Amino acid sequence: MSNYPYIQSLSTETSGTNSEPDQTLELTSTIVNAALDRKGDNIVVIKVSEVSYLADYFVIITGYSHVQVRAISQAIAEKVEQERQVYPLGVEGQSESSWILMDYADVIVHILKPEERDFYNLEAFWGHAERIDISSLID
């Protein structure tokens, strides 16, 4: 569900008779694989759609240097554009590169250095949301 009224949600409703894939989960998979291509570590996917209107999924990724955090962000942007023809609505933190946030409406990506990840502890903050096993998202 998109929190931007002028942007159509990527999610598809699935019912017992509808076998359409979840496009938002496919976008999440593309993001995870792009992060892995740049050696993103400790990737966590949290399904927040049941507990928040902000997005359907959060993807949290660790990068170990400013350069790696930027490289992960760029790899995600390129792969998502190439494979899904989707562009982020906004990207924050590129100049500092210790925490980059990429907003894809239904999927919000957080790429953090270990110090920031430990300090903000997003996994604990969203601990009541369902975690997705990323092995099912890896190509």
C-alpha positions as CSV (number, residue, x, y, z in Angstrom):
1,M,0.0,0.0,0.0
2,S,1.5,3.3,-1.0
3,N,1.4,6.3,1.3
4,Y,1.6,8.5,-1.8
5,P,-1.9,9.0,-3.1
6,Y,-0.7,9.8,-6.6
7,I,1.5,6.7,-7.0
8,Q,-0.2,3.5,-7.7
9,S,0.8,0.7,-5.3
10,L,3.0,-2.0,-6.7
11,S,1.4,-4.6,-4.6
12,T,-1.1,-7.0,-6.1
13,E,-3.9,-8.4,-4.1
14,T,-3.8,-12.2,-4.0
15,S,-6.7,-14.5,-3.3
16,G,-7.2,-18.2,-3.5
17,T,-8.1,-17.9,-7.2
18,N,-5.6,-15.2,-8.2
19,S,-2.1,-16.5,-8.7
20,E,-0.5,-13.2,-9.7
21,P,2.9,-12.7,-8.1
22,D,3.4,-10.0,-5.4
23,Q,5.2,-7.3,-7.4
24,T,6.3,-5.6,-4.2
25,L,8.0,-8.7,-3.0
26,E,9.6,-9.1,-6.5
27,L,10.9,-5.5,-6.1
28,T,12.2,-6.4,-2.7
29,S,14.0,-9.4,-4.2
30,T,15.7,-7.2,-6.8
31,I,16.9,-4.9,-4.0
32,V,18.2,-7.7,-1.9
33,N,20.1,-9.2,-4.9
34,A,21.6,-5.9,-5.9
35,A,22.8,-5.4,-2.3
36,L,24.4,-8.8,-2.3
37,D,26.2,-8.0,-5.6
38,R,28.0,-5.2,-3.7
39,K,28.6,-7.4,-0.6
40,G,25.9,-5.9,1.5
41,D,25.9,-7.7,4.8
42,N,23.3,-8.7,7.5
43,I,20.4,-8.0,5.2
44,V,17.0,-8.0,7.0
45,V,13.7,-7.7,5.3
46,I,10.7,-6.7,7.5
47,K,7.1,-6.9,6.4
48,V,5.7,-3.7,8.0
49,S,2.4,-3.5,6.0
50,E,0.5,-5.0,8.9
51,V,1.8,-2.5,11.5
52,S,2.4,0.7,9.5
53,Y,1.1,2.7,6.6
54,L,4.6,3.8,5.6
55,A,5.4,0.9,3.3
56,D,5.0,-2.8,2.8
57,Y,8.6,-3.8,3.4
58,F,11.7,-2.4,5.0
59,V,15.1,-3.7,3.7
60,I,17.9,-3.1,6.1
61,I,21.5,-3.5,4.9
62,T,24.9,-3.1,6.4
63,G,27.8,-1.6,4.5
64,Y,31.2,-1.3,6.1
65,S,32.5,2.0,4.7
66,H,31.1,5.2,3.1
67,V,32.2,4.0,-0.3
68,Q,30.5,0.6,0.2
69,V,27.2,2.2,1.4
70,R,27.2,4.5,-1.7
71,A,28.1,1.5,-4.0
72,I,25.2,-0.6,-2.6
73,S,22.8,2.4,-3.1
74,Q,23.9,2.9,-6.7
75,A,23.7,-0.9,-7.4
76,I,20.2,-1.0,-6.1
77,A,19.1,2.1,-8.1
78,E,20.6,0.6,-11.3
79,K,19.3,-2.9,-10.9
80,V,15.8,-1.8,-10.0
81,E,15.7,0.6,-12.9
82,Q,16.9,-2.0,-15.3
83,E,14.8,-5.0,-14.2
84,R,11.7,-3.3,-12.8
85,Q,11.6,0.2,-14.5
86,V,11.0,1.7,-11.1
87,Y,12.8,4.8,-9.7
88,P,13.0,5.8,-6.1
89,L,10.7,8.6,-5.0
90,G,13.5,10.0,-2.9
91,V,17.0,9.2,-1.7
92,E,18.5,10.7,1.5
93,G,21.9,10.6,3.0
94,Q,24.1,10.2,-0.1
95,S,26.4,13.0,0.9
96,E,27.2,11.6,4.3
97,S,27.0,8.0,3.2
98,S,26.7,6.5,6.7
99,W,23.0,5.9,6.3
100,I,21.3,6.1,2.9
101,L,17.5,5.8,2.7
102,M,15.9,4.9,-0.6
103,D,12.1,5.3,-0.8
104,Y,10.4,3.1,-3.4
105,A,6.9,3.8,-1.9
106,D,6.1,0.2,-1.0
107,V,9.7,-0.7,-0.1
108,I,12.0,1.5,2.0
109,V,15.7,0.6,1.9
110,H,18.0,1.5,4.7
111,I,21.8,1.1,4.0
112,L,23.8,1.8,7.2
113,K,27.3,1.5,8.5
114,P,27.5,-0.8,11.6
115,E,27.7,2.1,14.1
116,E,24.5,3.7,12.8
117,R,22.7,0.4,12.5
118,D,23.6,-0.5,16.1
119,F,22.6,3.0,17.4
120,Y,19.3,3.3,15.6
121,N,18.5,-0.5,16.0
122,L,15.6,-0.4,13.4
123,E,15.1,-4.2,13.8
124,A,14.2,-3.7,17.5
125,F,12.0,-0.7,16.7
126,W,10.1,-2.8,14.2
127,G,10.4,-6.0,16.2
128,H,6.7,-6.6,16.2
129,A,6.6,-6.8,12.4
130,E,7.1,-10.1,10.5
131,R,10.6,-10.8,9.3
132,I,11.0,-12.4,5.8
133,D,13.5,-15.1,5.2
134,I,15.7,-13.6,2.6
135,S,16.8,-17.0,1.2
136,S,13.5,-17.1,-0.6
137,L,14.4,-13.8,-2.3
138,I,17.9,-14.6,-3.5
139,D,18.4,-15.4,-7.2
